[in-house]
Amino acid sequence: MTRVAAIDCGTNSIRLLVADADPATGRLTDLDRRMEIVRLGQGVDRTGRLAPEALERTFAACRVYAAAIEELGAEKVRFVATSASRDAENSDTFVQGVLDILGVEPEVVSGDQEAQLSFYGATKELSGSDHLERPFLVVDIGGGSTEFVVGDEEVRAARSVDIGCVRMTERHLVRDGAMIDPPTPERVDAIRADIAAALDLAEQTVPLADAATLVGLAGTVTTVAAVALGLKEYDGAAIHHSRISLEQVREIAERLCASTHEERAAIPAIHPGRVDVIASGALVLLAVMERTGAREVVVSEHDILDGIAWQAALDAE
């Protein structure tokens, strides 16, 4: 057993996993798994820089995580940063802040590396299932980007494209600092057009339609699943490996796009930090399902965070 700590810092959220990794059995035993919405990518698509208030929210979460890691005694810590910090002009400020707080330098991974980590984390426990056809298409819908990976036991092809729930929301649903709420049909059409163009790019590298099983990861997908399941509060155990149909995703996306902030906030399964961006995220998931012909999505709570933990364990050997 190796006790590891993995941190995944994305455009919208920062997550921590402290776990005992057992390479002999291929199992991770969670000791602490948590998430904070910090919106690190606030304004990056428009300004190209990380906002000071977004950096401070992220550093505050890092201080809390550092205390948890020290208390649990992790042998190896790995911090992976994704789309927002990869794009920003002032990413050095972010890197130095994380190093000061956690004692490790964040790895600003490429889109392809991000995709491979997501695939490994999501499919390690699915690979032994006799009920799911191969190959898998793993789709990780983040705040700033979406990763597409096709593979069986190993990755065949991967591509990251710049569509995500925060990026699409800020690009199309924010004007003069205020949300267009609910989105107008014209704004929804503009989001759909951006997503379609990004899927065209992804298909240049990843044969999306070749996959037999669609596996969906990250907060947008798990939140849509929670809504589809009618959960009164977020329940990871109920969501993990649930299967949500195309019809359910379409109904939820249409409902979210027609609702106001207050109406979305009243849905108990939606985290407050996702209320303004979940409609855009649902549109990404719907477009992926329509493009690939998937009749359902298998939802995984295990994703890039678990992939980071496994790599940390291997590094510690």
Buried (B, 14 or more C-beta within 10 A) or exposed (E): BBBBBBBBBBBBBBBBBBBBBEEEEEEBEEBBBEBBBBBBBBBBBEEEBBBEEBBEBBBBBBEBBBEBBEEBEBBBBBBBBBBBBBBBEBBEBBBEBBEEBBEBEBBBBEBBBBBBBBBBBBBBBBEEEEEBEBBBBBBBBBBBBBBBBBBEEEBBBBBBBBBBBBBBBBBBBBEEEEBEBBBEEEBBEBBBEBBEEBBEBBBEBBBBEEBEBBBBBBBBBBBBBBBBBEBEEBEEEBBBBBBBBBEBBBBBBBBBBEBEEEBBBEBEBBBEBBBBBBBBBBBBBBBBBBBBEBEBBBBBBBBBBBBBBBBBBEEBE
